[in-house]
Structures are given as structure tokens and as C-alpha cells.
Amino acid sequence: MSQTNKLDSITSLTVQNAKAALAQGVAAIQAGQTVFDLGSVAVADSSAVAVLLEWKRTAQRAGATLAYVNLPASLQSLATLYGVDAFLVASPANLQHH
């Protein structure tokens, strides 16, 4: 059964808060979260892509599959730019009506 962690407190994923956001997500994964709702993220830079990739790797190392829902368009664009969009958004759990 997947659990959703809304991550409401993360309204931006930028170089200024990437380290803190990374730690928050890792803690959520360690607590059993398997779905991250990123709908509250309004501002993102390339650091966000690195954070999302590391969250995925952390989940994989823990034997879990992590899915993202409500990925903001700006973050999807960055992922496409860096060629990792399929890795981040290929999951059916990314549908907005999840």
C-alpha cells in the first residue's frame, strides 16, 4: 500500500533549500512513504532535479519504488531538459487525479 507524503512545507526546491528538502524526503522514505505529492512546489531550479533523483535512489536502495504526483510544469520542463523526465515522471502515479 502506498502512502502519500504531501510535503506541504516544501514550496520551493532551489539551491537555497535543497539540502533541507533532501533530508526531509529521505526521512519520509525511511518512514515508509512511497508517493510524494509535489503540488505545493511553486519554485524550482536545477537543484530540484538532483533532489528528486536522490530521493528515487534512496527509495531504490531501501527496496521501495517512489512515485511523484502533481509534479509542477516547471519541474517537468527541467527534467526534460536534463533528459531524466522518464525516470521521474514515468510512473502512472503521476496522474493528477491520484
C-alpha positions in Angstrom: 0.0 0.0 0.0 1.5 3.3 -1.0 1.5 6.2 1.4 1.4 9.8 0.2 3.6 12.4 1.9 2.2 15.8 0.8 5.5 17.7 1.6 3.3 20.8 2.1 6.2 22.6 3.8 8.2 22.5 0.6 7.0 25.3 -1.6 10.3 25.7 -3.4 13.1 23.4 -4.4 16.1 25.5 -5.1 19.7 25.6 -4.2 18.8 27.6 -1.1 16.8 24.7 0.5 17.9 21.6 -1.5 19.9 20.1 1.4 17.0 20.5 3.9 14.4 19.2 1.3 16.6 16.3 0.6 16.8 15.4 4.3 13.0 15.8 4.7 12.3 13.5 1.8 14.9 10.9 2.9 13.2 10.9 6.4 9.8 10.4 4.7 11.1 7.5 2.7 12.7 5.9 5.8 9.3 6.3 7.4 7.7 4.3 4.6 6.4 7.0 2.3 6.2 5.8 -1.3 4.3 8.6 -3.1 5.4 12.3 -2.9 2.8 14.9 -3.8 4.8 17.9 -5.1 1.7 20.1 -5.8 2.8 22.7 -3.3 6.2 23.4 -5.1 5.8 26.7 -6.8 9.5 27.5 -7.5 12.2 25.0 -8.7 15.6 25.2 -10.2 18.1 22.6 -11.3 18.7 21.6 -7.7 15.2 20.2 -7.6 16.0 17.7 -10.3 19.0 16.5 -8.2 16.9 16.2 -5.1 14.2 14.2 -6.9 16.8 11.8 -8.4 18.4 11.3 -5.0 15.0 10.6 -3.4 14.4 7.9 -6.1 17.8 6.4 -5.5 17.2 6.4 -1.7 13.9 4.6 -2.2 15.5 2.0 -4.5 18.3 1.3 -2.0 15.6 0.7 0.6 13.8 -1.7 -1.8 10.9 0.6 -2.4 9.5 2.3 -5.5 8.9 6.1 -5.1 6.4 7.9 -7.3 5.8 11.6 -7.7 2.4 13.1 -8.2 1.4 16.7 -9.2 4.8 17.5 -10.5 4.8 21.2 -11.4 5.2 22.0 -15.1 8.4 23.9 -14.4 9.9 20.9 -12.8 8.8 18.6 -15.6 10.4 21.0 -18.0 13.7 20.9 -16.1 13.6 17.1 -16.0 13.1 17.1 -19.8 15.9 19.5 -20.3 18.3 17.2 -18.4 17.0 14.1 -20.1 15.7 12.4 -16.9 12.0 13.1 -17.3 11.2 9.4 -18.0 12.9 8.4 -14.8 11.0 11.0 -12.7 7.5 11.0 -14.3 7.0 7.6 -16.0 5.0 6.2 -13.1 1.2 6.0 -13.5 1.1 7.5 -10.0 2.0 10.9 -11.5 -1.6 11.4 -12.8 -3.1 14.5 -11.2 -6.2 12.6 -10.0 -4.2 10.1 -8.0 
